[in-house]
Every structure is written in structure tokens, then in C-alpha cells.
Amino acid sequence: MIFFQLFQTFFLIGMFSFGGGYASMELIRSRVVTEQHWLTGTEFTDIISIAEMTPGPLGINIASFVGTRTAGIPGTVIATLAYILPALIIVMILAKVYYRYRSLSMIQGILKGLRPAVAAMVLAAAVTLVRTAWWEGAPVTEVSSINWTAVIISSVCLILLRKNRSGPIQAILGSGIAGAILYFICP
């Protein structure tokens, strides 16, 4: 039963994961955390952090982790293949259509129309991550319950990333070191 649930869940996520891992984070979170209860909100945020540090696309890494967590190695294989399968089919079909009809204004209009939806999905995922990191997943986001250490680490990383002074790897390593020092060594 769990194998079917994993396949169904990640196949549907794969079907609607337009825009890549960041755009699909909110969809993955709603299915994995809210509907299936395979992870808590905090665990999901932790998995995103781990998935960012490991090679490979974010969504595939999350599918692999959830598959392992819920059903071991067979669960990993099923969840990962289920996540990849829709994209494989859709990309093969769209590639053929795109190369044949790419100059049509209707095709260009469709692509331009999809961009705002993808931006909204990325923004929804970002809001969820900020709430989990800054308010530790609390249902009420009050100024008095803000985790200021997390806000400072996030802000420094954002500034460094936007000014191209560091890349994602440096930001991840730096935040991990800062988190170890600020949360563990000097709490």
C-alpha cells in the first residue's frame, strides 16, 4: 500500500512541478507534510537544506529522502522514478511540439503566461520557508516570537548572494558553520 501511495503522490507532484524544484516546493510540502504526514514542517525544511547541499535536483532529492524514510530503498526507487516519469514524458512531447511550432505567437504567449505562475509558486515556497526558519513553524507570526539569529543569517546570505560575493555552496557552508556556532556552541 505504501508503495502505491508513494508512486501516486510523487507521480502527481511530478506532473505539476512546473518550474523546477523551487517552484514545486509548496506542492511537495502540501502533499508530504499536510496530506500524507510523512514529514513534519520542520523536518521538511531540514530536508530542503540537506537536498540543497547534495548533488542533483531538489525535487528528486526530496522524493528520494521521503521514499527512504517511508519505505526504505524500494521506496526511494519508487518515489524517485514516479517523480521523474511525468517530466520525461511531458518533455519528450513538448520538445517535439516546441521545435515544430516554436515560432508561432500562440506558443510564445503560452510560455509568457506560464512565467507568472512559476514565479508565484517560487514565492509561495519562499514564504513557507521563511516562516519555518524565522518563526520555527509557529502558526502565528508575531514579532515577539521571531528567531533573530535565523533572520540575521538569512539576511547576510541574501545580501552576499545578491551582490555575487558568494555562491550557493559558500552560503550553505557559511550558514551551517554560523548555525553550529550560534545554536550549539554559544546558545
N, C-alpha and C positions, 0 to 999 in steps of 0.2 A: 504493500500500500504506500509506504513512504517513497519508494522509487517512482511510482506513478505521480505522486504529489510533487516530488522534485522535478520530474520531467515536465509536467503540466505548468508548474509555476515558472520555471526558467524558460520554457518554450514561449509562454505568453510574454514574459519580460523581454526576451529576445525579439519577439515580433514587434514590440512597441518601443524599443530602445533606440529611437532615432537621435542622432547627435552624439553618440558615444557614451562612455561611462559616466561622465559628469551629468549629462542630460538625463540619464536613466537612474541616477541615484535615488531620487524621490520615489520612482516607481518600484525599484528594488526594495527600498525601505518599507514602503507600504505593504508589499507582498510578504516580505521575510519577517518584518517586525510586527506589524499591525494585524495582518490576516493569519499568517501561519504560526507566529510566536516562536520561530526557530531561534531568534536572537532578541535581546533587549535593545533599546535605543542606544544605550551606552556601548554595548558590545558591537553594534553596527558601526558606530563612529570609530571605535577602535579598529575594526576590520578595514574600514576605509583607509585609515592611517597605515595599516600593515600592507594593504593592497597597493597603496601609492609607493611604498618602498620596495616592492618586489617587481621583477620584470613582468611585462605583459599588460594587456588592457585591464582597466579597473573592473569592469563588469564580469569579465571571465575570472579574474582573481576572486571576486566576491562569490560568484557561483561555485567555484572550486572549494572555497572555505566552507560555505554553507553546506555543500554536498558532503564534505568530510565530516563536518560537525554533526549532521543529522543521520548519515548512513555510511560512514567510513569511505574507503577507497571506491567501492562501487557507486556510492552517492556522488563522489567527486566526478567520476566519469559521466554519469547520467546528467547531473546538473550542468556541467561544462558543455557537453555535446548539445543538450537541449537549448542552452543559451546561444550557441554558435549556429545551430542549424537554420533558424529563420533568416539570419543575416546572410548566410551562404546562399540560400535560395533566392532571397529578395535581391541581393547584389548581382547575382548572375542574370536575373530577369531585367533589372534596371539598367545594368551595363549595356545589354543588348538594345534596350529601348533608347537609352540616352545617346549612344553612338549613332543610332539611326535617325533620331529626331531632335538632337540637341540644339539645332539652330531654330526650332520653332519657338515663337514667342510664348505660347502657352506653357511649354516645358520650362522656360526661363521664369515665367510667372509663378508656376508651382514651386520652384526652388526658392524664389524670393519670399513666397508666402510661408514656407516651412521655417525659415530662419528665425522669425519672432517666436514661434512655438518652441524651438530648441533653446533659445535664449531664456524663455520663461521657465523651462524645465531645469536649466542650469541654476537659475536664480532660486527656484524653489528648493533645490538640493542645498544650495549655499545657506539659505535661511535656516533650514533644519540643522545643518552642521554647526552654524554659529550658535544657535540656541542650545544645542547639546554641549558644545565646548564652553561657552561663556556662562550658561546657567545650569550646566551639568544635567540637562534634560528636564529641568523643573517645568511643570505645566504653566506656572505663572512667571513671566519675565519681569521682575522688579529690579530696580537699580540696586536695592539693598542686598540682593542675592547674586550679584554679578561676581564671577570669578575673575578678578582684576589681573591676576597673573596670566590667565589664558588670553585675556584681551590684549595685554602688552605683547605677549609672544606672537599672537596673530597679527597685530599691527606692525610690529617690527618686520615680520616675514613678508607681509603685504607690501610695505614700503620698499624693502630690498628687492623683491621680485618685480615690482613695477618700475623701479629705476634700473633694472637689469644689472644690479650689483651682485646678485647671486641667482643661481638656478634652483630648480625644484629639489635637487639632491642636497645642495647646501642648506636650503630652508628646512628640509625634513631632518637632516642630521643636526643642524643647529637647534631646532625646536626640541628634538629628543634630548639633546645634552642639557638645554635650558630647563626642560621639564624634569629631568633627573636631578639637577641641582636644586631647583626651586621647590619641587614637590617631595623629593625623597631625602636629599642630603640636608637641606636647610628649610624644613617645612615651616 
